[in-house]
Amino acid sequence: MSPEMLQSPWPSSVLCAPSPPSLSHPSQPVPATPPPPLHSMSGLDAPCCSEALHRPGASASAGPPGDSAPSPGTEGLWPLPASFLGPCRIPRMQGAGAPRGQGQAPSGMGALGRPRVLLLTYLLTTLDLTCLFMQFSILPYLSRRLGLDPVAFGYLQTAFGALQLLGGPMFGRFADQRGARAAFTASFLASSALYLLLAAACSPALPGAALLFASRLPAPLMHALPAAQMVIADLSAPEERPAALGRLGLCFGVGTILGSLLGGTLSAACGIQCPVLVALVANLLGAALSVTCIPASTKGPGVPEARVFDPKAITHLLRRPGVLPVFLVKVVSGFPSGLFTVMFSIICMDFFRLEAAQAGYLTSAFGVLLMVIQGLVIGRLSSRFSEAALLRTSVLALSVVGLAMALMSNVFHFCLLMPGLVFGLCLLNVVTDSMLTKAVSASDTGTMLGLCAAVQPLTRTLGPTLGGLLYRSFGVPVFGHVQFAVNLLVFLALRRQPTPQKTDKVR
């Protein structure tokens, strides 16, 4: 664009004088030369402009405050006080006035554009989850090689869950205040530190057990999945959000299958240290992609500045209308299934009498079901039914599956009820995440998703102790009885006090 196009069509005496004639004497005509189109100056520096000239929703024929009609010759121009005039930067007007996720590019989006940022977000999530499940597949064998007994291994898992539980809400607020780029970069660098310590623990010359426990320390910042959920929530329209969040199930399924497969194959072929080194390199690559390709912020302009570590602001978020009931449903309804999931490896060995390879096949089937249901089914359901109806359906499905789980006696019975279990869990998580992000302001979606991300670490922290006690005292059927009773009570509560069908985004 030539420099001449950037010059203002009005004389400087009109635009920059302390008392423009049009303000002192409204009856005097203003030069009728039309201003250049604002969309042609998108993102360019202009010598002099006003935010009020392109305010969304401003009427083209609006006059100055207090006037009933515009002055002659001022149609399309709102005379402004001198305090509004002066050098400024005309923002990008592409999609101005459109709802979030429907053409309005957030600040800092860069050259990638919304579709490519979403695609890169899904790819980074898949990369993170693949490396995470590579670690899970070799961690029991590494701990056994280092001389840890099952009790010490339980402490290791509990420490990881407790640290993630503490870090989840704070990381979400960090993502809100510092942006998506900083959140993804911090998560991948923390994961890199974990895999570096794991690789050092594999070395016979170093104190392996101490390094293994030290590798849990970066866990509070390892939250790439909540960061991805925040980006998707920020860039998706409210009606598209459940389907967009549901596609993360594809990432989770691919990460589950690919990570378990790579972890076992690489450790068998090249040693137990090989998967850890591959995960280290992959996370460093993820950090580089985050720095170079992820936008600095996926939120619109005007995000208020606040402290990152502010527990009062986090607890205040739960007191917003419509937040606490949905959050409690998410925690209470999913906790019994989480207990069963925590004890699943023990149940496969003791109750189902499965070998390690057979248990791996069952886990892979679980991942495939998760990909299909969360990636393909939930999006179609969310376009036809309200979120309140889907929430009640998920709780009812988990209650019915709990009753069937109490009656199962072999692995074949579990295979029959596994689709219902996966469907209930996926629907519960996606719908509650969508409802909660709509119930808070755009500047708090990361904090809200950080609170949601703390639910799973809570189960991993309390699950081994509580689940082990229940399993040793009452056997496998107790998990089904608890799941049936808890979800039935939640369903009856939802029927008496139905959740609103639509939860609009707080502005």
C-alpha positions in Angstrom: 0.0 0.0 0.0 1.5 3.4 -1.0 2.2 6.0 1.6 -0.4 8.3 0.1 -3.1 5.9 1.0 -2.2 6.1 4.7 -2.6 9.9 4.8 -5.7 11.2 6.5 -8.2 12.9 4.1 -8.9 15.7 6.7 -6.6 18.6 7.4 -4.5 18.4 10.5 -6.2 21.6 11.8 -9.5 19.7 11.8 -8.3 16.5 13.4 -5.7 17.6 15.8 -6.8 21.1 17.0 -7.9 21.3 20.6 -11.3 22.7 19.6 -12.4 21.6 16.2 -15.0 23.8 14.5 -17.5 20.9 14.3 -17.5 20.7 18.1 -17.7 24.4 18.9 -20.3 25.1 16.2 -22.3 22.1 15.3 -24.1 24.1 12.6 -21.0 24.7 10.6 -20.5 22.1 7.9 -17.6 19.7 8.0 -15.6 18.9 4.9 -17.5 16.1 3.2 -14.5 14.3 1.9 -15.2 10.6 2.8 -12.7 8.8 5.0 -10.8 5.9 3.4 -12.4 2.4 4.1 -11.4 1.1 7.4 -11.1 -2.5 6.1 -8.4 -1.3 3.6 -6.2 -0.1 6.5 -6.5 -3.3 8.6 -3.5 -3.6 10.9 -1.7 -0.5 9.5 -0.4 2.5 11.4 -2.4 5.7 10.6 -1.2 9.2 11.5 -4.4 10.0 13.3 -7.6 8.1 14.1 -10.1 7.4 16.7 -11.4 4.1 18.2 -14.9 5.5 18.2 -14.9 5.8 14.4 -15.0 2.1 14.1 -16.7 1.0 17.4 -18.7 -2.2 16.8 -22.4 -1.4 16.8 -21.9 2.3 16.3 -24.6 3.8 14.1 -23.4 5.3 10.8 -25.7 8.3 11.3 -25.2 8.7 15.1 -24.6 12.3 16.2 -22.7 13.6 19.1 -24.1 13.0 22.5 -26.9 15.3 23.3 -27.8 16.1 19.7 -31.0 14.8 18.1 -29.6 14.8 14.6 -26.3 15.1 12.9 -25.0 18.4 11.7 -25.3 19.1 8.0 -22.6 17.3 6.0 -21.6 15.0 9.0 -23.5 11.9 8.0 -21.3 8.9 8.6 -19.0 10.8 10.9 -19.3 11.2 14.7 -17.7 14.4 15.9 -15.4 13.5 18.7 -13.9 15.4 21.6 -10.2 16.3 21.4 -9.2 13.7 24.0 -10.2 10.9 21.6 -8.1 12.3 18.8 -4.4 11.6 18.2 -2.1 9.0 16.8 -3.2 5.4 17.3 -3.2 2.1 15.5 -6.2 0.9 13.6 -6.9 -2.7 14.6 -7.7 -5.6 12.3 -11.3 -5.3 11.3 -11.7 -8.8 9.7 -14.7 -10.3 11.2 -15.4 -7.5 13.5 -18.6 -7.9 15.4 -18.7 -11.6 14.8 -19.0 -14.0 17.6 -15.9 -15.6 18.9 -14.7 -18.4 16.7 -16.7 -17.1 13.7 -14.2 -14.9 11.9 -12.8 -12.6 14.6 -9.1 -13.1 14.8 -7.8 -12.8 18.3 -4.8 -10.6 19.0 -1.5 -12.2 18.2 -3.0 -14.8 15.9 -0.2 -14.2 13.4 -0.1 -15.6 9.9 -1.2 -19.1 10.6 -4.9 -18.3 10.9 -7.6 -20.0 13.0 -7.9 -23.4 11.2 -4.1 -24.0 11.2 -3.7 -23.0 14.8 -6.4 -25.5 15.8 -4.8 -28.2 13.7 -1.4 -27.5 15.3 -3.1 -27.6 18.7 -4.4 -31.1 18.0 -1.0 -32.3 16.7 0.8 -30.9 19.8 -1.7 -32.6 22.1 -1.2 -35.9 20.3 2.6 -35.5 20.6 2.3 -34.8 24.3 0.0 -37.7 25.1 2.0 -40.2 23.0 5.1 -39.3 25.0 3.2 -39.5 28.3 1.9 -43.0 27.5 5.4 -44.1 26.4 6.5 -43.1 29.9 3.6 -45.0 31.5 4.4 -48.2 29.6 8.0 -48.4 30.8 7.7 -46.8 34.3 6.7 -50.1 36.2 9.6 -52.0 34.6 12.1 -49.1 35.4 10.9 -48.9 39.0 11.3 -52.7 39.4 14.8 -52.5 37.9 15.7 -49.8 40.3 14.5 -52.0 43.3 11.3 -50.2 44.1 8.6 -52.4 45.7 4.8 -52.0 44.9 4.4 -49.7 47.9 7.1 -47.4 46.7 5.8 -47.4 43.2 2.4 -46.4 44.6 4.1 -43.5 46.4 5.7 -42.5 43.1 2.3 -42.5 41.3 0.6 -40.6 44.2 3.3 -37.9 44.2 2.8 -37.4 40.5 -0.9 -37.0 40.9 -0.7 -34.7 43.9 1.7 -32.4 42.1 -0.5 -32.2 39.1 -3.5 -31.6 41.3 -1.8 -28.6 42.9 -0.5 -27.3 39.6 -3.6 -27.6 37.5 -5.6 -24.5 38.7 -2.4 -22.3 38.8 -1.3 -23.5 35.4 -4.7 -22.6 34.0 -4.5 -19.1 35.4 -1.0 -18.8 34.0 -2.3 -19.7 30.6 -5.0 -17.0 30.9 -2.6 -14.3 31.9 0.5 -15.2 29.8 -1.2 -16.7 26.7 -1.3 -20.0 24.8 2.3 -19.8 23.6 3.7 -19.4 27.1 1.4 -22.2 28.3 2.4 -24.7 25.7 6.1 -23.8 25.9 6.1 -24.2 29.7 4.4 -27.6 29.5 6.7 -29.0 26.9 9.8 -27.7 28.7 8.6 -29.2 32.0 8.0 -32.6 30.2 11.5 -32.4 28.7 12.9 -31.9 32.2 11.0 -35.0 33.4 12.2 -37.2 30.6 15.8 -35.9 31.1 15.7 -37.0 34.7 14.2 -40.3 33.7 17.0 -40.9 31.2 19.5 -40.1 33.9 17.7 -42.6 36.2 18.3 -45.3 33.7 22.1 -44.9 34.0 23.7 -47.4 36.4 26.3 -44.8 37.4 23.8 -42.5 38.9 21.4 -42.8 41.9 18.4 -44.1 39.9 15.8 -44.3 42.6 16.4 -40.7 43.8 16.3 -39.4 40.2 13.1 -41.4 39.5 11.4 -39.6 42.3 13.0 -36.3 41.3 11.5 -36.7 37.8 8.0 -36.1 39.3 8.9 -32.5 40.3 8.1 -30.9 36.9 4.5 -32.4 37.1 2.8 -29.1 38.2 3.6 -27.6 34.8 2.8 -30.6 32.7 -0.6 -29.6 31.4 -0.6 -29.5 27.7 -4.1 -30.9 27.5 -5.7 -28.0 29.4 -3.7 -25.6 27.3 -5.1 -27.2 24.2 -8.6 -27.1 25.6 -8.2 -23.4 26.3 -7.1 -22.7 22.8 -10.0 -24.6 21.3 -12.5 -23.0 23.7 -11.2 -19.5 22.8 -11.3 -20.1 19.0 -14.6 -22.0 18.8 -18.1 -20.6 18.6 -20.3 -21.7 21.6 -22.4 -24.0 19.5 -19.3 -25.7 18.0 -17.4 -26.1 21.2 -18.6 -29.6 22.3 -17.7 -31.0 18.9 -14.3 -29.2 18.9 -13.4 -30.4 22.4 -14.6 -33.9 21.5 -12.0 -34.1 18.8 -9.4 -34.1 21.5 -10.6 -37.7 22.1 -9.0 -38.6 18.8 -5.7 -37.2 20.1 -6.1 -39.1 23.4 -6.9 -42.4 21.6 -3.9 -42.0 19.2 -1.6 -41.1 22.1 -2.8 -44.1 24.1 -2.3 -46.6 21.3 0.8 -45.2 19.7 2.5 -44.4 23.0 1.9 -47.9 24.5 3.1 -49.5 21.2 6.2 -47.4 20.9 7.1 -47.7 24.5 7.0 -51.5 24.4 8.6 -51.8 21.0 11.5 -49.4 21.6 12.3 -50.7 25.0 12.4 -54.3 23.8 14.5 -53.4 20.8 16.9 -50.8 22.1 16.7 -50.8 25.9 14.5 -49.1 28.4 16.3 -45.8 28.0 15.4 -45.5 24.3 11.7 -44.5 24.7 12.7 -41.9 27.3 15.2 -40.3 24.9 12.7 -40.3 22.0 10.2 -38.6 24.3 12.8 -36.0 25.3 13.5 -35.1 21.7 9.8 -35.0 20.8 9.0 -32.6 23.7 11.9 -30.3 22.7 10.4 -30.3 19.2 7.0 -29.5 20.7 8.5 -26.6 22.7 10.1 -25.2 19.5 6.9 -25.4 17.6 5.0 -23.7 20.4 7.5 -20.8 20.5 7.5 -20.3 16.7 3.9 -21.2 15.6 1.4 -20.9 18.5 0.0 -17.4 18.8 0.9 -15.4 21.9 -2.7 -15.1 22.9 -5.9 -16.7 21.6 -8.1 -14.3 23.5 -9.5 -11.0 22.3 -8.2 -7.7 23.4 -8.8 -6.3 26.8 -7.8 -9.3 29.0 -7.4 -7.7 32.5 -4.0 -7.9 34.1 -3.9 -9.9 37.3 -1.6 -11.9 39.4 -1.0 -15.5 38.2 -0.9 -17.1 41.6 -4.1 -15.8 43.1 -6.0 -18.5 45.0 -8.8 -16.1 45.8 -9.5 -15.4 42.2 -9.6 -19.1 41.5 -12.1 -19.8 44.3 -14.1 -16.8 43.2 -14.5 -18.4 39.8 -16.3 -21.4 41.4 -18.9 -19.0 42.9 -20.0 -17.7 39.5 -23.6 -18.6 38.7 -23.9 -22.0 37.1 -20.3 -23.1 37.7 -20.2 -24.9 41.1 -23.2 -27.3 40.4 -21.7 -28.4 37.1 -18.2 -28.8 38.5 -19.5 -30.9 41.4 -21.4 -33.1 38.9 -18.1 -33.6 37.0 -16.2 -34.5 40.2 -18.8 -36.7 41.9 -20.1 -38.5 38.9 -16.7 -39.4 37.5 -14.9 -40.3 40.7 -16.3 -44.0 41.0 -15.2 -44.7 37.4 -11.9 -43.2 38.2 -11.4 -45.6 41.1 -12.0 -48.5 38.8 -9.6 -47.1 36.2 -6.9 -46.7 38.8 -7.2 -50.3 39.9 -7.7 -51.7 36.3 -4.2 -53.1 36.0 -4.6 -55.1 39.3 -8.1 -56.2 38.2 -6.7 -57.5 34.9 -4.1 -59.6 36.6 -6.1 -60.9 39.6 -9.7 -60.9 38.5 -9.6 -61.3 34.7 -6.4 -63.5 34.8 -4.9 -61.7 31.8 -1.3 -61.7 30.6 0.5 -58.5 30.0 0.0 -58.7 26.3 -3.7 -59.4 26.6 -4.1 -56.5 29.0 -2.4 -54.3 26.4 -4.9 -55.4 23.8 -7.7 -54.5 26.1 -6.2 -51.1 26.7 -5.8 -50.5 23.0 -9.5 -51.4 22.5 -10.4 -48.8 25.1 -8.3 -46.3 23.1 -10.1 -47.1 19.9 -13.5 -46.8 21.5 -12.5 -43.4 23.0 -11.4 -42.2 19.5 -14.6 -43.2 17.9 -17.0 -42.0 20.5 -15.3 -38.7 21.4 -14.2 -37.9 17.9 -17.3 -38.9 15.9 -20.3 -39.5 18.1 -20.3 -36.7 20.6 -20.1 -33.9 18.0 -23.3 -35.2 16.3 -25.1 -35.5 19.6 -24.2 -32.0 20.6 -25.6 -30.6 17.4 -29.0 -32.2 18.1 -29.5 -32.1 21.8 -29.0 -29.5 24.5 -26.0 -29.8 26.9 -28.3 -30.3 29.8 -29.9 -33.3 28.2 -26.5 -34.7 27.3 -25.3 -34.2 30.9 -28.2 -36.2 32.3 -27.7 -38.9 29.6 -24.0 -39.3 30.6 -24.8 -39.6 34.3 -27.6 -42.1 33.6 -25.3 -44.2 31.3 -22.7 -44.4 34.0 -25.3 -45.5 36.5 -26.5 -48.3 34.2 -22.9 -49.4 33.5 -22.2 -49.4 37.2 -25.1 -51.9 37.8 -23.8 -54.1 35.0 -20.3 -53.9 36.4 -21.5 -55.1 39.7 -22.8 -58.2 38.0 -19.9 -59.0 35.7 -17.8 -62.1 36.4 -15.3 -62.3 33.5 -13.5 -60.3 30.8 -16.1 -61.0 28.2 -18.7 -59.3 30.4 -16.4 -56.3 30.7 -16.0 -56.1 26.9 -19.7 -55.9 26.6 -20.1 -53.0 29.0 -16.9 -51.2 27.9 -18.6 -49.1 25.1 -21.2 -47.8 27.6 -18.5 -46.9 30.1 -16.4 -45.1 27.5 -19.5 -43.3 26.2 -20.6 -42.1 29.6 -17.1 -40.9 30.6 -16.4 -39.1 27.4 -19.8 -37.4 27.3 -19.5 -36.3 30.9 -16.1 -34.8 30.4 -16.8 -33.0 27.1 -20.2 -31.6 28.1 -19.0 -30.4 31.5 -15.9 -28.8 30.0 -18.0 -27.0 27.4 -20.6 -25.8 29.9 -18.0 -24.5 32.4 -16.0 -22.6 29.8 -19.3 -20.9 28.7 -20.2 -20.0 32.2 -17.0 -17.9 32.7 -15.6 -14.9 30.9 -13.2 -15.4 27.9 -10.3 -14.3 30.1 -10.9 -17.1 32.6 -11.3 -20.1 30.3 -7.8 -21.3 31.0 -8.3 -21.1 34.8 -11.6 -23.0 34.5 -10.0 -25.7 32.4 -7.1 -25.9 34.9 -9.7 -26.6 37.6 -11.2 -29.3 35.4 -7.8 -30.8 34.8 -7.3 -31.2 38.5 -10.1 -33.7 38.7 -8.1 -36.6 37.2 -5.0 -36.0 39.4 -7.4 -36.0 42.4 -8.5 -39.5 41.5 -4.9 -40.6 40.9 -4.0 -39.2 44.3 -6.8 -40.7 46.4 -7.6 -43.7 44.1 -4.7 -46.1 44.9 -5.4 -46.0 48.6 -9.1 -45.9 48.6 -9.5 -48.3 45.6 -7.1 -50.8 47.1 -9.0 -50.8 50.4 -12.3 -51.3 48.6 -10.9 -54.0 46.4 -9.3 -56.0 49.2 -12.4 -55.8 51.4 -15.2 -56.3 49.0 -13.8 -57.3 45.6 -14.5 -56.0 42.1 -18.3 -55.8 42.4 -18.0 -52.9 44.9 -16.8 -50.6 42.2 -20.0 -51.2 40.2 -22.2 -50.7 43.3 -20.6 -47.4 44.2 -20.8 -46.2 40.6 -24.4 -47.1 40.3 -25.5 -45.5 43.6 -23.5 -42.3 43.2 -24.6 -41.6 39.6 -28.2 -42.5 40.4 -28.3 -39.9 43.2 -26.7 -37.3 40.8 -29.2 -38.1 38.1 -32.1 -37.7 40.5 -30.6 -34.3 41.6 -30.3 -33.2 38.0 -33.9 -34.2 37.4 -35.2 -32.1 40.3 -33.0 -29.1 39.5 -32.4 -29.2 35.7 -29.4 -27.4 34.4 -30.2 -24.6 32.0 -30.4 -25.7 28.4 -28.1 -22.9 27.1 -25.2 -21.3 28.9 -24.2 -18.2 27.1 -20.7 -16.9 27.3 -20.1 -14.3 29.9 -18.9 -11.1 28.3 
